Amino acid sequence: MSKGLLHHIEIYVSDLKRSIDFWGWYLEELGYQPFQKWEGGQSWKIGDTYIVFVQTEERFLDIPYHRCRTGLNHLAFHADSRQDVDDMTKKLKDKGITILYPEQHPFAGGDDHYAVYFEDPDRIKVELVAP
């Protein structure tokens, strides 16, 4: 373990099944393995880091998430190459997942930033970035 690396991230979601369907395949494509599973949540792990998705309690579902409010804006993951980003972009499109900023894709982050951007079911922005 290395000091300062993220240990885990826990994200509350509005519909656990929908989020597991979305995140499960994506994280496993990136090399994560299923880690923990219980009635109200599920996690995936890579190395010493894991990501947890937990069902939001009914009483807190009245105000939906929006990435432009205070809090999490997006999660960015490393890709192995530009080809890795291109392959994932195709898989996302094949699954009917909307690619954000299509006019600038894959350079929406700038001329030296090769990435694909998309949203999870709760509209959390996700990014896959080439080295």
N, CA, C and O atoms as CSV, one atom per row, in Angstrom:
chain,resi,resn,atom,element,x,y,z
A,1,MET,N,N,0.839,-1.186,0.000
A,1,MET,CA,C,0.000,0.000,0.000
A,1,MET,C,C,0.879,1.243,0.000
A,1,MET,O,O,1.941,1.272,0.622
A,2,SER,N,N,0.420,2.264,-0.705
A,2,SER,CA,C,1.183,3.504,-0.781
A,2,SER,C,C,0.424,4.630,-0.104
A,2,SER,O,O,-0.757,4.855,-0.370
A,3,LYS,N,N,1.119,5.328,0.770
A,3,LYS,CA,C,0.522,6.461,1.474
A,3,LYS,C,C,-0.046,7.450,0.472
A,3,LYS,O,O,0.615,7.804,-0.505
A,4,GLY,N,N,-1.266,7.893,0.714
A,4,GLY,CA,C,-1.887,8.920,-0.110
A,4,GLY,C,C,-2.783,8.404,-1.217
A,4,GLY,O,O,-3.625,9.152,-1.715
A,5,LEU,N,N,-2.627,7.132,-1.626
A,5,LEU,CA,C,-3.519,6.586,-2.653
A,5,LEU,C,C,-4.918,6.430,-2.075
A,5,LEU,O,O,-5.084,6.211,-0.875
A,6,LEU,N,N,-5.913,6.544,-2.932
A,6,LEU,CA,C,-7.284,6.357,-2.471
A,6,LEU,C,C,-7.486,4.940,-1.965
A,6,LEU,O,O,-7.062,3.978,-2.606
A,7,HIS,N,N,-8.123,4.815,-0.837
A,7,HIS,CA,C,-8.474,3.510,-0.275
A,7,HIS,C,C,-9.775,3.023,-0.909
A,7,HIS,O,O,-9.837,1.914,-1.438
A,8,HIS,N,N,-10.816,3.861,-0.854
A,8,HIS,CA,C,-12.076,3.540,-1.518
A,8,HIS,C,C,-12.901,4.796,-1.739
A,8,HIS,O,O,-12.664,5.835,-1.123
A,9,ILE,N,N,-13.867,4.678,-2.625
A,9,ILE,CA,C,-14.847,5.726,-2.913
A,9,ILE,C,C,-16.210,5.088,-2.713
A,9,ILE,O,O,-16.453,3.980,-3.191
A,10,GLU,N,N,-17.097,5.771,-2.017
A,10,GLU,CA,C,-18.447,5.264,-1.818
A,10,GLU,C,C,-19.436,6.254,-2.419
A,10,GLU,O,O,-19.418,7.442,-2.096
A,11,ILE,N,N,-20.296,5.751,-3.292
A,11,ILE,CA,C,-21.244,6.596,-4.008
A,11,ILE,C,C,-22.657,6.110,-3.735
A,11,ILE,O,O,-22.976,4.941,-3.953
A,12,TYR,N,N,-23.493,7.009,-3.259
A,12,TYR,CA,C,-24.909,6.693,-3.082
A,12,TYR,C,C,-25.605,6.871,-4.423
A,12,TYR,O,O,-25.362,7.844,-5.136
A,13,VAL,N,N,-26.471,5.924,-4.760
A,13,VAL,CA,C,-27.141,5.913,-6.061
A,13,VAL,C,C,-28.651,5.830,-5.874
A,13,VAL,O,O,-29.136,5.315,-4.866
A,14,SER,N,N,-29.389,6.343,-6.859
A,14,SER,CA,C,-30.848,6.381,-6.744
A,14,SER,C,C,-31.501,5.039,-7.033
A,14,SER,O,O,-32.590,4.764,-6.527
A,15,ASP,N,N,-30.856,4.194,-7.839
A,15,ASP,CA,C,-31.408,2.889,-8.219
A,15,ASP,C,C,-30.245,1.909,-8.282
A,15,ASP,O,O,-29.531,1.847,-9.283
A,16,LEU,N,N,-30.058,1.147,-7.215
A,16,LEU,CA,C,-28.891,0.282,-7.094
A,16,LEU,C,C,-28.772,-0.700,-8.253
A,16,LEU,O,O,-27.681,-0.858,-8.800
A,17,LYS,N,N,-29.846,-1.359,-8.644
A,17,LYS,CA,C,-29.777,-2.339,-9.723
A,17,LYS,C,C,-29.303,-1.683,-11.021
A,17,LYS,O,O,-28.432,-2.212,-11.711
A,18,ARG,N,N,-29.880,-0.537,-11.341
A,18,ARG,CA,C,-29.511,0.175,-12.572
A,18,ARG,C,C,-28.029,0.569,-12.528
A,18,ARG,O,O,-27.320,0.438,-13.526
A,19,SER,N,N,-27.567,1.048,-11.378
A,19,SER,CA,C,-26.167,1.454,-11.250
A,19,SER,C,C,-25.228,0.256,-11.315
A,19,SER,O,O,-24.155,0.347,-11.912
A,20,ILE,N,N,-25.612,-0.863,-10.710
A,20,ILE,CA,C,-24.783,-2.070,-10.773
A,20,ILE,C,C,-24.679,-2.553,-12.217
A,20,ILE,O,O,-23.600,-2.942,-12.664
A,21,ASP,N,N,-25.795,-2.530,-12.948
A,21,ASP,CA,C,-25.769,-2.928,-14.358
A,21,ASP,C,C,-24.817,-2.036,-15.153
A,21,ASP,O,O,-24.062,-2.522,-15.995
A,22,PHE,N,N,-24.856,-0.740,-14.886
A,22,PHE,CA,C,-24.017,0.218,-15.604
A,22,PHE,C,C,-22.546,0.066,-15.207
A,22,PHE,O,O,-21.683,-0.133,-16.063
A,23,TRP,N,N,-22.270,0.161,-13.912
A,23,TRP,CA,C,-20.889,0.190,-13.436
A,23,TRP,C,C,-20.192,-1.157,-13.486
A,23,TRP,O,O,-18.983,-1.222,-13.707
A,24,GLY,N,N,-20.947,-2.238,-13.282
A,24,GLY,CA,C,-20.333,-3.565,-13.243
A,24,GLY,C,C,-19.538,-3.886,-14.489
A,24,GLY,O,O,-18.358,-4.223,-14.404
A,25,TRP,N,N,-20.172,-3.784,-15.650
A,25,TRP,CA,C,-19.457,-4.125,-16.893
A,25,TRP,C,C,-18.295,-3.164,-17.142
A,25,TRP,O,O,-17.219,-3.580,-17.571
A,26,TYR,N,N,-18.522,-1.862,-16.866
A,26,TYR,CA,C,-17.481,-0.866,-17.133
A,26,TYR,C,C,-16.246,-1.125,-16.263
A,26,TYR,O,O,-15.128,-1.192,-16.773
A,27,LEU,N,N,-16.449,-1.270,-14.964
A,27,LEU,CA,C,-15.317,-1.482,-14.066
A,27,LEU,C,C,-14.601,-2.794,-14.378
A,27,LEU,O,O,-13.375,-2.860,-14.299
A,28,GLU,N,N,-15.343,-3.829,-14.728
A,28,GLU,CA,C,-14.709,-5.102,-15.065
A,28,GLU,C,C,-13.917,-4.995,-16.371
A,28,GLU,O,O,-12.893,-5.660,-16.528
A,29,GLU,N,N,-14.383,-4.164,-17.308
A,29,GLU,CA,C,-13.603,-3.885,-18.525
A,29,GLU,C,C,-12.264,-3.245,-18.173
A,29,GLU,O,O,-11.265,-3.474,-18.856
A,30,LEU,N,N,-12.243,-2.444,-17.109
A,30,LEU,CA,C,-11.017,-1.762,-16.691
A,30,LEU,C,C,-10.126,-2.631,-15.810
A,30,LEU,O,O,-9.031,-2.211,-15.438
A,31,GLY,N,N,-10.579,-3.832,-15.472
A,31,GLY,CA,C,-9.769,-4.730,-14.668
A,31,GLY,C,C,-10.179,-4.850,-13.220
A,31,GLY,O,O,-9.521,-5.560,-12.459
A,32,TYR,N,N,-11.252,-4.176,-12.805
A,32,TYR,CA,C,-11.760,-4.320,-11.443
A,32,TYR,C,C,-12.420,-5.691,-11.310
A,32,TYR,O,O,-12.912,-6.260,-12.285
A,33,GLN,N,N,-12.418,-6.202,-10.088
A,33,GLN,CA,C,-13.079,-7.466,-9.775
A,33,GLN,C,C,-14.199,-7.209,-8.774
A,33,GLN,O,O,-14.068,-6.336,-7.916
A,34,PRO,N,N,-15.307,-7.961,-8.872
A,34,PRO,CA,C,-16.342,-7.825,-7.836
A,34,PRO,C,C,-15.695,-8.060,-6.470
A,34,PRO,O,O,-14.847,-8.941,-6.326
A,35,PHE,N,N,-16.096,-7.271,-5.472
A,35,PHE,CA,C,-15.439,-7.321,-4.165
A,35,PHE,C,C,-16.426,-7.682,-3.061
A,35,PHE,O,O,-16.320,-8.748,-2.455
A,36,GLN,N,N,-17.385,-6.797,-2.798
A,36,GLN,CA,C,-18.358,-7.032,-1.733
A,36,GLN,C,C,-19.755,-6.896,-2.320
A,36,GLN,O,O,-19.968,-6.162,-3.285
A,37,LYS,N,N,-20.704,-7.616,-1.724
A,37,LYS,CA,C,-22.094,-7.512,-2.175
A,37,LYS,C,C,-23.003,-7.766,-0.982
A,37,LYS,O,O,-22.815,-8.729,-0.240
A,38,TRP,N,N,-23.978,-6.903,-0.807
A,38,TRP,CA,C,-24.978,-7.057,0.237
A,38,TRP,C,C,-26.266,-6.458,-0.287
A,38,TRP,O,O,-26.284,-5.881,-1.375
A,39,GLU,N,N,-27.340,-6.585,0.469
A,39,GLU,CA,C,-28.648,-6.157,-0.017
A,39,GLU,C,C,-28.667,-4.704,-0.489
A,39,GLU,O,O,-29.317,-4.389,-1.486
A,40,GLY,N,N,-27.968,-3.825,0.210
A,40,GLY,CA,C,-28.030,-2.407,-0.121
A,40,GLY,C,C,-26.842,-1.857,-0.880
A,40,GLY,O,O,-26.719,-0.643,-1.040
A,41,GLY,N,N,-25.951,-2.742,-1.360
A,41,GLY,CA,C,-24.794,-2.205,-2.059
A,41,GLY,C,C,-23.926,-3.270,-2.698
A,41,GLY,O,O,-24.126,-4.472,-2.524
A,42,GLN,N,N,-22.947,-2.772,-3.448
A,42,GLN,CA,C,-21.998,-3.665,-4.120
A,42,GLN,C,C,-20.730,-2.873,-4.400
A,42,GLN,O,O,-20.774,-1.657,-4.588
A,43,SER,N,N,-19.585,-3.581,-4.426
A,43,SER,CA,C,-18.322,-2.902,-4.708
A,43,SER,C,C,-17.468,-3.723,-5.665
A,43,SER,O,O,-17.654,-4.928,-5.834
A,44,TRP,N,N,-16.521,-3.016,-6.284
A,44,TRP,CA,C,-15.524,-3.614,-7.179
A,44,TRP,C,C,-14.163,-3.111,-6.739
A,44,TRP,O,O,-14.040,-1.987,-6.253
A,45,LYS,N,N,-13.128,-3.947,-6.908
A,45,LYS,CA,C,-11.796,-3.613,-6.404
A,45,LYS,C,C,-10.744,-3.832,-7.482
A,45,LYS,O,O,-10.823,-4.768,-8.277
A,46,ILE,N,N,-9.755,-2.940,-7.485
A,46,ILE,CA,C,-8.560,-3.104,-8.302
A,46,ILE,C,C,-7.371,-2.730,-7.422
A,46,ILE,O,O,-7.333,-1.636,-6.857
A,47,GLY,N,N,-6.416,-3.622,-7.307
A,47,GLY,CA,C,-5.295,-3.367,-6.397
A,47,GLY,C,C,-5.816,-3.178,-4.986
A,47,GLY,O,O,-6.578,-4.005,-4.484
A,48,ASP,N,N,-5.409,-2.095,-4.349
A,48,ASP,CA,C,-5.845,-1.808,-2.983
A,48,ASP,C,C,-7.006,-0.829,-2.923
A,48,ASP,O,O,-7.395,-0.407,-1.834
A,49,THR,N,N,-7.569,-0.458,-4.068
A,49,THR,CA,C,-8.636,0.543,-4.125
A,49,THR,C,C,-9.943,-0.105,-4.534
A,49,THR,O,O,-9.973,-0.964,-5.415
A,50,TYR,N,N,-11.022,0.309,-3.891
A,50,TYR,CA,C,-12.319,-0.196,-4.308
A,50,TYR,C,C,-13.346,0.925,-4.402
A,50,TYR,O,O,-13.224,1.967,-3.759
A,51,ILE,N,N,-14.360,0.674,-5.224
A,51,ILE,CA,C,-15.461,1.624,-5.435
A,51,ILE,C,C,-16.736,0.930,-4.986
A,51,ILE,O,O,-17.025,-0.196,-5.392
A,52,VAL,N,N,-17.500,1.624,-4.135
A,52,VAL,CA,C,-18.707,1.083,-3.540
A,52,VAL,C,C,-19.916,1.871,-4.023
A,52,VAL,O,O,-19.880,3.100,-4.089
A,53,PHE,N,N,-20.992,1.154,-4.364
A,53,PHE,CA,C,-22.263,1.781,-4.734
A,53,PHE,C,C,-23.308,1.337,-3.725
A,53,PHE,O,O,-23.497,0.142,-3.501
A,54,VAL,N,N,-23.989,2.311,-3.114
A,54,VAL,CA,C,-24.957,2.045,-2.055
A,54,VAL,C,C,-26.285,2.680,-2.435
A,54,VAL,O,O,-26.326,3.807,-2.928
A,55,GLN,N,N,-27.375,1.947,-2.203
A,55,GLN,CA,C,-28.707,2.477,-2.462
A,55,GLN,C,C,-29.002,3.631,-1.512
A,55,GLN,O,O,-28.889,3.482,-0.296
A,56,THR,N,N,-29.382,4.783,-2.066
A,56,THR,CA,C,-29.785,5.934,-1.259
A,56,THR,C,C,-31.095,5.601,-0.552
A,56,THR,O,O,-31.993,5.002,-1.143
A,57,GLU,N,N,-31.197,5.991,0.711
A,57,GLU,CA,C,-32.446,5.791,1.449
A,57,GLU,C,C,-33.550,6.624,0.806
A,57,GLU,O,O,-33.314,7.728,0.314
A,58,GLU,N,N,-34.751,6.073,0.824
A,58,GLU,CA,C,-35.924,6.715,0.229
A,58,GLU,C,C,-36.060,8.176,0.672
A,58,GLU,O,O,-36.366,9.045,-0.144
A,59,ARG,N,N,-35.836,8.442,1.946
A,59,ARG,CA,C,-36.050,9.797,2.485
A,59,ARG,C,C,-35.059,10.823,1.925
A,59,ARG,O,O,-35.261,12.026,2.090
A,60,PHE,N,N,-33.994,10.360,1.266
A,60,PHE,CA,C,-33.010,11.285,0.700
A,60,PHE,C,C,-33.060,11.361,-0.823
A,60,PHE,O,O,-32.203,11.992,-1.441
A,61,LEU,N,N,-34.047,10.730,-1.421
A,61,LEU,CA,C,-34.146,10.721,-2.883
A,61,LEU,C,C,-34.851,11.955,-3.453
A,61,LEU,O,O,-34.947,12.094,-4.672
A,62,ASP,N,N,-35.344,12.850,-2.593
A,62,ASP,CA,C,-36.124,13.999,-3.068
A,62,ASP,C,C,-35.291,15.016,-3.846
A,62,ASP,O,O,-35.819,15.706,-4.718
A,63,ILE,N,N,-34.002,15.117,-3.544
A,63,ILE,CA,C,-33.129,16.047,-4.274
A,63,ILE,C,C,-32.143,15.221,-5.094
A,63,ILE,O,O,-31.245,14.599,-4.527
A,64,PRO,N,N,-32.292,15.204,-6.416
A,64,PRO,CA,C,-31.394,14.379,-7.229
A,64,PRO,C,C,-29.979,14.961,-7.295
A,64,PRO,O,O,-29.762,16.149,-7.059
A,65,TYR,N,N,-29.037,14.095,-7.620
A,65,TYR,CA,C,-27.646,14.487,-7.801
A,65,TYR,C,C,-27.515,15.377,-9.036
A,65,TYR,O,O,-28.223,15.183,-10.024
A,66,HIS,N,N,-26.625,16.333,-8.979
A,66,HIS,CA,C,-26.220,17.074,-10.174
A,66,HIS,C,C,-24.748,17.435,-10.010
A,66,HIS,O,O,-24.357,18.024,-9.002
A,67,ARG,N,N,-23.934,17.082,-11.002
A,67,ARG,CA,C,-22.484,17.273,-10.886
A,67,ARG,C,C,-22.056,18.735,-10.830
A,67,ARG,O,O,-20.917,19.021,-10.463
A,68,CYS,N,N,-22.934,19.663,-11.181
A,68,CYS,CA,C,-22.564,21.082,-11.120
A,68,CYS,C,C,-22.830,21.702,-9.754
A,68,CYS,O,O,-22.449,22.845,-9.503
A,69,ARG,N,N,-23.485,20.948,-8.868
A,69,ARG,CA,C,-23.662,21.421,-7.487
A,69,ARG,C,C,-22.392,21.094,-6.694
A,69,ARG,O,O,-21.493,20.419,-7.196
A,70,THR,N,N,-22.332,21.575,-5.471
A,70,THR,CA,C,-21.211,21.260,-4.603
A,70,THR,C,C,-21.123,19.748,-4.422
A,70,THR,O,O,-22.136,19.084,-4.202
A,71,GLY,N,N,-19.929,19.215,-4.513
A,71,GLY,CA,C,-19.727,17.773,-4.373
A,71,GLY,C,C,-18.977,17.219,-5.567
A,71,GLY,O,O,-18.306,17.953,-6.293
A,72,LEU,N,N,-19.099,15.927,-5.760
A,72,LEU,CA,C,-18.383,15.235,-6.819
A,72,LEU,C,C,-18.768,15.755,-8.197
A,72,LEU,O,O,-19.953,15.859,-8.513
A,73,ASN,N,N,-17.774,16.083,-9.018
A,73,ASN,CA,C,-18.038,16.483,-10.404
A,73,ASN,C,C,-17.921,15.282,-11.324
A,73,ASN,O,O,-18.845,15.010,-12.091
A,74,HIS,N,N,-16.807,14.551,-11.269
A,74,HIS,CA,C,-16.675,13.368,-12.107
A,74,HIS,C,C,-15.578,12.440,-11.594
A,74,HIS,O,O,-14.746,12.813,-10.767
A,75,LEU,N,N,-15.613,11.217,-12.119
A,75,LEU,CA,C,-14.581,10.226,-11.837
A,75,LEU,C,C,-13.809,9.992,-13.129
A,75,LEU,O,O,-14.412,9.747,-14.174
A,76,ALA,N,N,-12.480,10.065,-13.068
A,76,ALA,CA,C,-11.642,9.841,-14.244
A,76,ALA,C,C,-10.775,8.612,-14.002
A,76,ALA,O,O,-10.170,8.462,-12.940
A,77,PHE,N,N,-10.724,7.734,-15.006
A,77,PHE,CA,C,-9.966,6.492,-14.931
A,77,PHE,C,C,-8.869,6.501,-15.995
A,77,PHE,O,O,-9.051,7.066,-17.073
A,78,HIS,N,N,-7.735,5.876,-15.691
A,78,HIS,CA,C,-6.655,5.718,-16.660
A,78,HIS,C,C,-7.015,4.655,-17.692
A,78,HIS,O,O,-7.569,3.609,-17.353
A,79,ALA,N,N,-6.696,4.931,-18.950
A,79,ALA,CA,C,-6.732,3.926,-20.016
A,79,ALA,C,C,-5.289,3.541,-20.314
A,79,ALA,O,O,-4.362,4.256,-19.934
A,80,ASP,N,N,-5.097,2.406,-20.997
A,80,ASP,CA,C,-3.738,1.991,-21.365
A,80,ASP,C,C,-3.219,2.736,-22.587
A,80,ASP,O,O,-2.012,2.915,-22.745
A,81,SER,N,N,-4.151,3.177,-23.468
A,81,SER,CA,C,-3.736,3.777,-24.736
A,81,SER,C,C,-4.913,4.534,-25.359
A,81,SER,O,O,-6.041,4.475,-24.869
A,82,ARG,N,N,-4.625,5.236,-26.436
A,82,ARG,CA,C,-5.702,5.876,-27.200
A,82,ARG,C,C,-6.624,4.813,-27.791
A,82,ARG,O,O,-7.836,5.015,-27.861
A,83,GLN,N,N,-6.058,3.684,-28.215
A,83,GLN,CA,C,-6.879,2.593,-28.753
A,83,GLN,C,C,-7.846,2.082,-27.686
A,83,GLN,O,O,-8.989,1.742,-27.992
A,84,ASP,N,N,-7.390,2.029,-26.441
A,84,ASP,CA,C,-8.233,1.616,-25.317
A,84,ASP,C,C,-9.433,2.568,-25.183
A,84,ASP,O,O,-10.563,2.128,-24.972
A,85,VAL,N,N,-9.174,3.861,-25.308
A,85,VAL,CA,C,-10.258,4.864,-25.260
A,85,VAL,C,C,-11.205,4.658,-26.446
A,85,VAL,O,O,-12.424,4.700,-26.279
A,86,ASP,N,N,-10.657,4.438,-27.627
A,86,ASP,CA,C,-11.497,4.226,-28.817
A,86,ASP,C,C,-12.351,2.965,-28.675
A,86,ASP,O,O,-13.531,2.968,-29.024
A,87,ASP,N,N,-11.749,1.883,-28.161
A,87,ASP,CA,C,-12.492,0.638,-27.971
A,87,ASP,C,C,-13.631,0.835,-26.975
A,87,ASP,O,O,-14.747,0.367,-27.201
A,88,MET,N,N,-13.344,1.531,-25.867
A,88,MET,CA,C,-14.385,1.777,-24.870
A,88,MET,C,C,-15.480,2.672,-25.443
A,88,MET,O,O,-16.659,2.468,-25.155
A,89,THR,N,N,-15.101,3.653,-26.245
A,89,THR,CA,C,-16.089,4.539,-26.863
A,89,THR,C,C,-17.064,3.720,-27.697
A,89,THR,O,O,-18.273,3.942,-27.635
A,90,LYS,N,N,-16.550,2.781,-28.470
A,90,LYS,CA,C,-17.410,1.922,-29.286
A,90,LYS,C,C,-18.336,1.083,-28.405
A,90,LYS,O,O,-19.529,0.970,-28.687
A,91,LYS,N,N,-17.785,0.492,-27.332
A,91,LYS,CA,C,-18.606,-0.323,-26.427
A,91,LYS,C,C,-19.708,0.514,-25.783
A,91,LYS,O,O,-20.843,0.055,-25.652
A,92,LEU,N,N,-19.378,1.729,-25.386
A,92,LEU,CA,C,-20.375,2.620,-24.783
A,92,LEU,C,C,-21.496,2.913,-25.780
A,92,LEU,O,O,-22.677,2.833,-25.441
A,93,LYS,N,N,-21.115,3.251,-27.007
A,93,LYS,CA,C,-22.113,3.536,-28.045
A,93,LYS,C,C,-22.964,2.307,-28.326
A,93,LYS,O,O,-24.179,2.422,-28.486
A,94,ASP,N,N,-22.336,1.116,-28.388
A,94,ASP,CA,C,-23.071,-0.126,-28.631
A,94,ASP,C,C,-24.092,-0.393,-27.531
A,94,ASP,O,O,-25.128,-1.009,-27.783
A,95,LYS,N,N,-23.806,0.070,-26.306
A,95,LYS,CA,C,-24.722,-0.095,-25.182
A,95,LYS,C,C,-25.760,1.027,-25.132
A,95,LYS,O,O,-26.619,1.041,-24.251
A,96,GLY,N,N,-25.680,1.968,-26.078
A,96,GLY,CA,C,-26.637,3.070,-26.100
A,96,GLY,C,C,-26.331,4.174,-25.100
A,96,GLY,O,O,-27.203,4.982,-24.781
A,97,ILE,N,N,-25.101,4.213,-24.607
A,97,ILE,CA,C,-24.693,5.239,-23.644
A,97,ILE,C,C,-24.210,6.459,-24.416
A,97,ILE,O,O,-23.353,6.350,-25.293
A,98,THR,N,N,-24.762,7.613,-24.084
A,98,THR,CA,C,-24.453,8.855,-24.780
A,98,THR,C,C,-23.039,9.324,-24.451
A,98,THR,O,O,-22.647,9.393,-23.286
A,99,ILE,N,N,-22.291,9.641,-25.490
A,99,ILE,CA,C,-20.955,10.222,-25.331
A,99,ILE,C,C,-21.143,11.729,-25.172
A,99,ILE,O,O,-21.814,12.367,-25.983
A,100,LEU,N,N,-20.549,12.291,-24.127
A,100,LEU,CA,C,-20.645,13.734,-23.899
A,100,LEU,C,C,-19.678,14.479,-24.822
A,100,LEU,O,O,-18.644,13.943,-25.219
A,101,TYR,N,N,-20.024,15.696,-25.149
A,101,TYR,CA,C,-19.187,16.579,-25.976
A,101,TYR,C,C,-18.808,15.928,-27.306
A,101,TYR,O,O,-17.630,15.929,-27.666
A,102,PRO,N,N,-19.769,15.373,-28.045
A,102,PRO,CA,C,-19.428,14.631,-29.269
A,102,PRO,C,C,-18.717,15.489,-30.321
A,102,PRO,O,O,-17.938,14.962,-31.115
A,103,GLU,N,N,-18.972,16.804,-30.340
A,103,GLU,CA,C,-18.342,17.679,-31.336
A,103,GLU,C,C,-16.835,17.776,-31.103
A,103,GLU,O,O,-16.075,17.973,-32.051
A,104,GLN,N,N,-16.394,17.641,-29.843
A,104,GLN,CA,C,-14.970,17.751,-29.525
A,104,GLN,C,C,-14.301,16.397,-29.286
A,104,GLN,O,O,-13.079,16.333,-29.157
A,105,HIS,N,N,-15.080,15.317,-29.227
A,105,HIS,CA,C,-14.530,13.992,-28.916
A,105,HIS,C,C,-13.465,13.587,-29.928
A,105,HIS,O,O,-13.690,13.779,-31.123
A,106,PRO,N,N,-12.338,13.049,-29.534
A,106,PRO,CA,C,-11.901,12.671,-28.200
A,106,PRO,C,C,-11.018,13.725,-27.510
A,106,PRO,O,O,-10.309,13.419,-26.552
A,107,PHE,N,N,-11.071,14.961,-28.008
A,107,PHE,CA,C,-10.219,16.026,-27.451
A,107,PHE,C,C,-11.009,17.071,-26.660
A,107,PHE,O,O,-10.620,18.238,-26.608
A,108,ALA,N,N,-12.126,16.649,-26.039
A,108,ALA,CA,C,-12.959,17.600,-25.293
A,108,ALA,C,C,-12.218,18.217,-24.111
A,108,ALA,O,O,-12.584,19.297,-23.646
A,109,GLY,N,N,-11.180,17.540,-23.620
A,109,GLY,CA,C,-10.390,18.065,-22.511
A,109,GLY,C,C,-9.210,18.907,-22.956
A,109,GLY,O,O,-8.425,19.367,-22.126
A,110,GLY,N,N,-9.079,19.114,-24.262
A,110,GLY,CA,C,-7.957,19.891,-24.791
A,110,GLY,C,C,-7.175,19.094,-25.821
A,110,GLY,O,O,-7.336,17.879,-25.938
A,111,ASP,N,N,-6.327,19.790,-26.564
A,111,ASP,CA,C,-5.578,19.173,-27.660
A,111,ASP,C,C,-4.648,18.048,-27.225
A,111,ASP,O,O,-4.344,17.157,-28.017
A,112,ASP,N,N,-4.193,18.079,-25.980
A,112,ASP,CA,C,-3.265,17.058,-25.484
A,112,ASP,C,C,-3.924,16.087,-24.512
A,112,ASP,O,O,-3.238,15.388,-23.767
A,113,HIS,N,N,-5.261,16.044,-24.521
A,113,HIS,CA,C,-6.007,15.214,-23.562
A,113,HIS,C,C,-6.981,14.328,-24.332
A,113,HIS,O,O,-8.056,14.779,-24.728
A,114,TYR,N,N,-6.605,13.068,-24.543
A,114,TYR,CA,C,-7.390,12.116,-25.334
A,114,TYR,C,C,-8.247,11.295,-24.381
A,114,TYR,O,O,-7.727,10.498,-23.599
A,115,ALA,N,N,-9.572,11.490,-24.447
A,115,ALA,CA,C,-10.465,10.853,-23.472
A,115,ALA,C,C,-11.871,10.705,-24.031
A,115,ALA,O,O,-12.237,11.337,-25.022
A,116,VAL,N,N,-12.647,9.855,-23.370
A,116,VAL,CA,C,-14.076,9.757,-23.632
A,116,VAL,C,C,-14.797,10.132,-22.342
A,116,VAL,O,O,-14.393,9.730,-21.251
A,117,TYR,N,N,-15.863,10.902,-22.482
A,117,TYR,CA,C,-16.682,11.346,-21.356
A,117,TYR,C,C,-18.097,10.812,-21.549
A,117,TYR,O,O,-18.619,10.807,-22.664
A,118,PHE,N,N,-18.714,10.361,-20.456
A,118,PHE,CA,C,-20.090,9.879,-20.492
A,118,PHE,C,C,-20.663,9.993,-19.095
A,118,PHE,O,O,-19.962,10.421,-18.177
A,119,GLU,N,N,-21.928,9.619,-18.909
A,119,GLU,CA,C,-22.575,9.736,-17.608
A,119,GLU,C,C,-23.126,8.390,-17.154
A,119,GLU,O,O,-23.526,7.553,-17.963
A,120,ASP,N,N,-23.135,8.208,-15.824
A,120,ASP,CA,C,-23.771,7.021,-15.257
A,120,ASP,C,C,-25.279,7.283,-15.135
A,120,ASP,O,O,-25.734,8.374,-15.478
A,121,PRO,N,N,-26.056,6.315,-14.660
A,121,PRO,CA,C,-27.508,6.500,-14.590
A,121,PRO,C,C,-27.961,7.689,-13.731
A,121,PRO,O,O,-29.049,8.221,-13.951
A,122,ASP,N,N,-27.145,8.112,-12.760
A,122,ASP,CA,C,-27.489,9.276,-11.943
A,122,ASP,C,C,-26.858,10.559,-12.481
A,122,ASP,O,O,-26.905,11.604,-11.831
A,123,ARG,N,N,-26.278,10.472,-13.652
A,123,ARG,CA,C,-25.645,11.589,-14.349
A,123,ARG,C,C,-24.319,12.025,-13.737
A,123,ARG,O,O,-23.904,13.173,-13.899
A,124,ILE,N,N,-23.649,11.103,-13.028
A,124,ILE,CA,C,-22.281,11.359,-12.601
A,124,ILE,C,C,-21.417,11.225,-13.854
A,124,ILE,O,O,-21.484,10.220,-14.561
A,125,LYS,N,N,-20.614,12.239,-14.117
A,125,LYS,CA,C,-19.749,12.189,-15.294
A,125,LYS,C,C,-18.597,11.225,-15.045
A,125,LYS,O,O,-18.012,11.193,-13.962
A,126,VAL,N,N,-18.285,10.442,-16.072
A,126,VAL,CA,C,-17.200,9.462,-16.036
A,126,VAL,C,C,-16.277,9.767,-17.203
A,126,VAL,O,O,-16.730,10.122,-18.291
A,127,GLU,N,N,-14.972,9.625,-16.967
A,127,GLU,CA,C,-13.977,9.913,-17.999
A,127,GLU,C,C,-12.972,8.773,-18.050
A,127,GLU,O,O,-12.539,8.267,-17.015
A,128,LEU,N,N,-12.607,8.375,-19.256
A,128,LEU,CA,C,-11.523,7.413,-19.464
A,128,LEU,C,C,-10.462,8.135,-20.260
A,128,LEU,O,O,-10.724,8.594,-21.372
A,129,VAL,N,N,-9.241,8.246,-19.694
A,129,VAL,CA,C,-8.173,9.083,-20.240
A,129,VAL,C,C,-6.986,8.253,-20.714
A,129,VAL,O,O,-6.494,7.386,-19.992
A,130,ALA,N,N,-6.536,8.526,-21.924
A,130,ALA,CA,C,-5.333,7.877,-22.459
A,130,ALA,C,C,-4.090,8.550,-21.890
A,130,ALA,O,O,-4.117,9.737,-21.567
A,131,PRO,N,N,-2.989,7.785,-21.764
A,131,PRO,CA,C,-1.746,8.410,-21.296
A,131,PRO,C,C,-1.181,9.386,-22.300
A,131,PRO,O,O,-0.139,9.993,-22.053
